[in-house]
Structures are given as structure tokens and as C-alpha cells.
């Protein structure tokens, strides 16, 4: 490969300073383009920032956490202020005492650091607390008030300031510490990973450009009602999930359920719903706030929250729209049978059979076997057998024959 003629001439010209040539080469390396590409991680981060919740990005060194924050700040048109938490003293966040003329009367004010003053003057910005896992416990304690109350010394950060932190796992952090449980429970924890294709294309000169999620103003009221119904419904059924402090120190430094983190989860569900976010984005946010176990339970309950009402299906079986997923379809059919059990009469019993026939026509036959057998057992002696039952009789009989054959087959046969 040959150098461009102009670059070769400049290199050969001893009158051209070498640093100028180096600057030209650096400019060429920085001359890149962008292309649209969805980014689930960045969408989750954007929604959490929009919800005015502190976010903590977990990832190995060099994974691109700072680059993501820079892109987010540019996209939101927010000035970025970076503070390396591990190189600061506790007083840098709680404020430095300044003795006045008459401290016995006026007290001793706590002077804030210059970066906090700049944020207050600007009225808006993105505060990036980097290297949080290398901050000693005394600094973490001083950060509690900043993260929760947004106070630094005597100053209160304005509503236009958002807080994002980054940390490396203790195994890869220089002199790392586990996060204290009170500090960890104030963050939305997002695991930050790299995408191989994005890195390769970016080094080749084309970096991704992500369209950030936008809130639909028409959906705000419904989004709030949906979020409240989802969280309150789960916690009413599972009271043990309201507060569960992990036993190990490592897990206490991550996401775990508490009244505070459930309140954050409710807010995130509302924002994700109003933005029409994907299931993947919602999963990252929910599991990053209350932990994997409770988060997955909430996601499962959200699936059932959107299931059709059994009474609606019984009122118009011919128009029944059943879920595609097998577990959700099974739950709907069980709900229809239970509705008939709670209020049995001939018309409702007939309508339930029509729903089962609809399920047989649009999905896997084996899903109707148990509901059909249960529904048949609910028949009153005076009820006539509907014609639809003939279409289900073969499926139930075939299932029973298969079960009997399985029982007759000796264990280990055919091996």
C-alpha cells in the first residue's frame, strides 16, 4: 500500500513539524461515519435517566461505559460532568466546613465543590460518577445523600441534573470494594457488555447511531395505572418480596427488593409503557432494580396481566383471541373453567366448551385436555351435552390412551 501523495510530500518535507503531520493522521483516524442500529442497553439507560433515577453501569474496564455516557449526553443535549469517585474525599460530597465570622451564631456552612456549583449554575446536566466500586466505604457513605437527596454540601442539585455512575466488578477493579447495601439499593443496576459486530464495524469506521425512545403523551395515564396494577398485584400475592435483603455481601451490592426499589420499578414500568419499549428493555430495567428472581416473577405476572378476561371470553366465544404462548394459553383456559366453577349454569358451561373448541382450532390440541376433563366434571345432571363436545372427545380419549400406554411401559424399556 502506498501513502497518499500529499501525505508523502509532507512527510518528506523537513520544514513541516512532525506534530502537525501526527495531527493530520489523528484527524484521518477520527473521520468516521454512523449508521442506525438498535441498542437495548442504551434504550434502558435512556429510560432510567428520563425517569430521573440514578443508574449504575456495571462492566469490565474498557467496555465502553464512558463512551455510552458521552453519546447519551450529546443525544439529550446535556453537558457532561465527570467525577472520579475513588480519588475524592468524603468532604468533597458532604461539603467542606467553612468557618465564618461568628460560627456560634451563624453556624458553619458546608461549602460544595466547584463541579456542583457549575451544575447548579447551568441548571441541567449529566453527572457521571465513575469508578464507584473503587471508592472506599467512607466515600460511599458520603455519596448516599448525593444519590438520594441530590444534595452536595449546602447545595441542592436542580431537577434538570441526572445522575449516572459506573463501576467495575470487584474482581477487575483496582483495590475494589463491594458497594454498601444502602448505596446499592438507590441505583438501577445495568450490566454493560460489548457487541462484537458493533466493535468490528466501529473500528472499521462505522459506529452505531441509536434512536432514543420517546414518550407518547397520550399513554401517560394508562401507563401509570398499568404500572401500579402490576406491582401492587404481585406484592399483594407475594408479600415476602416487599423487602428481601440478600445474605451475601456481594449480592447486597447489587439489585435487591425493598419498598424503595419497588417504587423505582413502578416508575420504570410506567416510563417503558409510555415509550412502547420492548420486552428486552423492560426486563433489563426491572431485573436491574429488584434483582433477577423478583424481577422475573414480575415479568411473568405482567404476561398474565394482559390475558383476556374469562368473562369476556364466555360472553363471546366465537370472537375469542387466545395467547400464542402455550403457558399463557393454558392459564386462560384454566381461568375460563374456574369462572364456570364459581358461577355454574348451562349457558356458561356451553360457552366454555365453545372456548375450548376455539383453542383446539387455533393451537396445540394437548392444551385443552386437562381443561376439558375438568369442565366435563362440572356438568349438572340436568344439563344437555352440547354438540361441540364431540370435537373434543377424540382429543381427550387419545390423551388418556397415551397416558395408559406410558404407564404400561416398563421403566428403561427401549434402551
C-alpha positions in Angstrom: 0.0 0.0 0.0 1.3 3.5 -0.9 0.8 6.7 1.0 -1.3 9.5 -0.5 0.9 11.8 -2.4 0.2 14.8 -0.3 0.9 12.9 3.0 4.1 11.5 1.5 5.3 15.0 0.4 4.5 16.4 3.9 6.4 13.6 5.5 9.4 14.2 3.2 9.3 17.9 3.8 11.6 18.6 6.8 10.0 22.0 7.2 6.7 20.5 8.3 6.7 19.9 12.1 6.1 16.3 12.9 3.4 17.1 15.3 1.4 18.7 12.5 1.7 15.5 10.5 0.7 13.5 13.5 -2.4 15.7 13.9 -3.3 15.1 10.3 -3.1 11.4 10.9 -5.2 11.6 14.0 -7.8 13.6 12.1 -8.0 10.8 9.5 -8.4 8.2 12.2 -11.2 10.2 13.8 -13.0 10.6 10.4 -15.8 8.0 10.9 -19.5 7.7 10.0 -22.5 6.4 11.8 -25.4 4.0 10.9 -28.7 3.4 12.6 -28.7 0.4 14.9 -31.0 -0.5 17.8 -29.2 -0.7 21.2 -31.2 -2.3 24.0 -28.7 -1.3 26.7 -28.8 2.4 25.6 -32.6 2.4 25.5 -32.8 1.0 29.0 -30.3 3.6 30.2 -32.2 6.4 28.5 -35.5 5.5 30.0 -34.0 5.3 33.5 -32.3 8.7 33.0 -35.6 10.1 31.7 -37.3 8.7 34.8 -34.8 10.7 37.0 -33.5 7.6 38.7 -29.8 7.1 39.4 -28.3 4.4 37.2 -25.2 2.3 37.8 -23.5 0.7 34.8 -21.5 -2.5 35.7 -18.9 -3.7 33.2 -15.3 -4.7 32.7 -12.7 -1.9 32.1 -12.6 -0.7 28.5 -16.1 -2.0 27.7 -17.4 1.4 26.5 -19.3 2.7 29.5 -17.8 6.2 29.3 -18.4 6.3 25.5 -22.1 5.4 26.1 -22.5 8.2 28.6 -20.9 10.7 26.2 -23.2 9.6 23.4 -26.2 9.9 25.7 -25.3 13.4 26.9 -24.9 14.5 23.3 -28.2 13.0 22.3 -30.0 14.6 25.2 -28.1 17.9 24.8 -26.9 17.8 28.4 -23.5 19.0 29.5 -21.5 16.0 30.9 -19.7 16.4 34.2 -17.4 13.5 35.2 -16.3 12.9 38.8 -14.0 10.1 39.7 -15.4 9.0 43.0 -12.4 7.0 44.1 -10.0 9.9 44.1 -12.2 12.2 46.2 -12.6 12.6 50.0 -15.9 12.2 51.8 -15.9 16.0 52.3 -15.9 16.5 48.5 -19.5 15.2 48.5 -20.7 16.2 52.0 -19.1 19.6 51.8 -16.1 21.3 53.3 -16.7 23.2 56.6 -16.1 27.0 56.2 -15.7 29.0 59.4 -17.4 32.4 59.3 -17.2 35.5 61.4 -19.4 34.2 64.2 -19.8 30.4 64.0 -21.5 30.2 67.4 -24.4 32.2 66.0 -24.3 31.6 62.2 -23.1 28.1 62.3 -20.5 26.5 60.0 -21.7 26.3 56.4 -20.6 23.3 54.2 -19.1 24.6 51.0 -19.8 22.4 47.9 -17.1 21.5 45.3 -16.7 23.5 42.1 -18.4 20.9 39.9 -21.5 21.0 42.0 -21.6 24.8 41.7 -21.3 24.6 37.9 -24.2 22.1 37.7 -26.4 24.4 39.8 -25.5 27.4 37.7 -26.2 25.5 34.5 -29.5 24.2 35.9 -29.1 21.0 33.9 -26.5 18.3 33.1 -25.5 14.7 33.4 -23.4 13.9 36.4 -21.2 10.9 35.8 -19.7 9.3 39.0 -17.0 7.0 37.6 -15.1 4.2 39.4 -17.7 3.8 42.1 -16.5 0.3 43.1 -13.1 1.6 44.0 -14.4 4.3 46.3 -13.8 3.4 50.0 -16.7 2.9 52.4 -16.3 6.4 53.9 -16.8 8.0 50.4 -19.7 5.6 49.6 -21.4 6.8 52.8 -20.9 10.5 51.7 -22.4 9.6 48.4 -25.7 8.4 49.9 -27.1 11.9 50.3 -25.9 13.0 46.8 -27.6 10.0 45.2 -30.9 10.0 47.2 -31.4 13.7 48.1 -29.3 15.3 45.4 -27.5 17.4 47.9 -23.8 18.3 47.9 -22.8 20.4 50.9 -25.3 23.2 51.2 -26.4 23.0 47.5 -29.3 21.0 46.1 -28.8 19.9 42.5 -31.6 21.2 40.3 -34.2 18.8 38.7 -32.5 19.1 35.3 -29.5 17.2 36.6 -29.4 13.4 36.1 -27.0 11.0 37.9 -25.3 8.0 36.3 -22.4 6.0 37.9 -20.1 3.3 36.6 -18.3 0.5 38.3 -16.1 -2.5 37.6 -16.7 -5.8 39.2 -14.6 -6.3 42.3 -12.5 -9.0 40.6 -11.4 -6.5 37.9 -11.3 -3.3 39.9 -8.1 -1.8 41.3 -8.4 -2.1 45.1 -12.1 -2.6 44.6 -14.8 -2.6 47.4 -18.2 -4.1 47.5 -20.9 -1.5 47.3 -22.7 -0.9 50.6 -26.3 -2.2 50.7 -27.8 1.3 51.3 -26.0 2.8 48.4 -26.6 -0.1 46.0 -30.4 0.0 46.8 -30.5 3.5 45.5 -29.5 2.6 41.9 -30.9 0.9 38.8 -28.2 -1.6 38.0 -27.5 -2.2 34.3 -24.9 -4.8 33.2 -22.9 -3.3 30.3 -21.5 -5.6 27.7 -19.9 -5.1 24.3 -21.4 -6.2 20.9 -18.7 -7.9 18.8 -20.2 -6.7 15.5 -20.5 -3.1 16.7 -16.9 -3.1 17.8 -15.6 -4.5 14.5 -17.7 -2.2 12.3 -16.8 0.8 14.5 -13.1 0.1 14.3 -13.7 -0.1 10.5 -15.0 3.4 10.5 -18.8 3.0 11.0 -20.2 3.4 14.5 -23.9 2.8 15.5 -26.4 5.7 15.8 -29.3 4.8 18.1 -32.7 6.5 18.1 -33.6 7.1 21.7 -37.0 6.1 23.0 -39.7 8.8 23.1 -42.7 9.0 25.5 -46.2 9.1 24.0 -48.1 11.8 25.8 -51.4 10.0 25.1 -50.4 6.9 27.0 -49.3 8.6 30.3 -52.4 8.0 32.4 -52.8 4.4 31.2 -49.1 3.7 31.7 -49.3 4.8 35.4 -52.4 2.7 36.0 -50.8 -0.3 34.4 -47.6 0.0 36.4 -49.4 0.4 39.7 -51.7 -2.6 38.9 -48.6 -4.7 38.0 -46.5 -4.0 41.1 -49.3 -3.9 43.6 -50.8 -7.1 42.2 -47.6 -9.0 42.6 -46.8 -7.8 46.1 -50.3 -8.5 47.3 -49.9 -12.1 46.2 -46.2 -12.4 47.3 -45.7 -10.2 50.4 -42.3 -11.8 51.1 -41.0 -9.9 48.1 -41.6 -6.5 49.5 -38.3 -6.5 51.3 -35.6 -9.1 51.0 -32.1 -8.2 52.0 -29.6 -10.7 50.5 -27.4 -12.7 52.8 -24.1 -12.3 51.0 -22.1 -9.1 50.9 -21.6 -9.3 47.1 -25.4 -9.7 46.4 -26.1 -6.8 48.7 -24.0 -4.6 46.4 -26.4 -5.3 43.5 -30.1 -5.0 42.9 -32.5 -6.4 45.6 -36.1 -5.8 46.5 -37.2 -3.1 49.0 -40.0 -0.6 49.2 -37.6 1.9 47.7 -36.6 -0.3 44.7 -40.2 -1.4 44.1 -41.2 2.3 43.9 -38.4 2.7 41.3 -39.7 -0.3 39.4 -43.2 1.1 39.3 -41.8 4.3 37.8 -39.7 2.4 35.2 -42.7 0.3 34.1 -44.7 3.4 33.5 -41.9 5.0 31.5 -41.3 1.9 29.5 -45.0 1.5 28.8 -45.4 5.1 27.7 -42.4 4.7 25.4 -43.6 1.5 23.9 -40.3 -0.2 25.0 -39.5 -3.8 24.0 -39.7 -6.7 26.4 -35.9 -6.9 26.5 -35.6 -3.3 27.6 -38.2 -3.7 30.3 -36.5 -6.9 31.5 -33.2 -5.1 31.9 -34.8 -2.3 33.9 -36.9 -4.5 36.2 -34.2 -7.0 37.0 -31.7 -4.2 37.4 -33.9 -2.7 40.1 -35.3 -5.5 42.3 -33.0 -8.4 41.2 -33.3 -11.3 38.9 -35.7 -13.5 41.0 -38.3 -10.9 41.9 -37.8 -9.2 38.5 -38.6 -12.4 36.6 -41.7 -13.0 38.8 -42.9 -9.5 38.0 -42.3 -10.1 34.3 -44.3 -13.3 34.4 -47.2 -11.5 36.2 -47.1 -8.8 33.5 -47.7 -11.5 30.9 -50.8 -12.7 32.9 -51.9 -9.1 33.4 -52.6 -8.8 29.7 -54.5 -12.0 29.5 -58.1 -11.8 28.3 -60.8 -11.7 31.0 -62.6 -15.2 31.2 -65.9 -13.5 31.5 -65.3 -11.7 28.2 -64.4 -15.0 26.5 -67.6 -16.7 27.9 -69.7 -13.8 26.7 -68.5 -14.2 23.1 -66.6 -17.4 22.5 -66.6 -17.1 18.7 -64.5 -14.0 18.8 -62.1 -15.3 21.4 -58.5 -14.3 20.8 -56.2 -16.6 22.8 -52.4 -16.1 23.5 -50.0 -17.9 21.2 -47.6 -18.9 24.1 -48.6 -22.3 25.4 -48.2 -21.4 29.1 -50.3 -18.3 28.7 -53.0 -20.1 26.7 -53.2 -22.8 29.4 -53.7 -20.2 32.0 -56.5 -18.6 30.1 -58.3 -21.9 29.6 -57.9 -22.8 33.2 -59.3 -19.4 34.1 -62.4 -20.0 31.9 -63.1 -23.3 33.6 -62.6 -21.8 37.0 -65.1 -19.0 36.1 -67.7 -21.6 35.3 -66.9 -23.5 38.6 -67.5 -20.2 40.5 -70.8 -19.5 38.8 -72.1 -22.6 37.1 -75.1 -22.7 34.8 -76.0 -24.4 31.5 -75.3 -21.4 29.3 -71.8 -20.7 30.8 -70.9 -24.4 30.6 -71.8 -24.4 26.9 -69.8 -21.2 26.3 -66.8 -22.7 28.0 -66.9 -25.7 25.6 -67.1 -23.2 22.7 -63.9 -21.6 24.0 -62.1 -24.9 24.2 -63.1 -25.7 20.7 -61.7 -22.3 19.6 -58.5 -23.2 21.4 -58.4 -26.6 19.6 -58.8 -24.9 16.2 -56.0 -22.3 16.8 -53.4 -24.1 18.9 -51.9 -27.3 20.2 -54.6 -29.9 21.0 -52.9 -31.2 24.2 -53.5 -27.8 25.9 -57.3 -28.5 26.0 -57.1 -32.0 27.5 -57.0 -31.0 31.2 -59.5 -28.1 31.0 -61.9 -30.4 29.0 -61.7 -33.1 31.6 -62.2 -30.6 34.4 -65.1 -28.9 32.6 -66.8 -32.2 32.0 -66.7 -33.0 35.7 -68.7 -29.8 36.4 -71.7 -30.9 34.5 -75.0 -30.9 36.3 -77.3 -33.9 35.8 -80.0 -31.7 34.2 -77.6 -30.1 31.6 -77.7 -31.2 28.0 -74.4 -32.1 26.3 -73.5 -29.5 23.7 -72.7 -30.6 20.1 -69.2 -29.1 20.4 -68.1 -31.7 22.9 -67.9 -34.3 20.0 -64.9 -32.4 18.6 -63.1 -32.6 21.8 -63.9 -36.2 22.7 -61.3 -37.6 20.4 -58.5 -35.4 21.7 -59.3 -36.4 25.4 -59.6 -40.1 24.5 -56.3 -40.0 22.6 -54.5 -38.3 25.5 -55.8 -40.9 28.0 -54.7 -43.7 25.8 -51.2 -42.2 25.6 -51.1 -41.9 29.4 -52.2 -45.5 29.8 -49.6 -46.7 27.3 -46.9 -44.8 29.2 -47.9 -46.4 32.5 -47.7 -49.9 31.0 -44.3 -49.2 29.5 -41.6 -50.6 32.0 -39.0 -48.1 33.2 -35.9 -48.3 30.9 -37.8 -50.1 28.1 -36.4 -49.5 24.7 -32.9 -48.6 25.9 
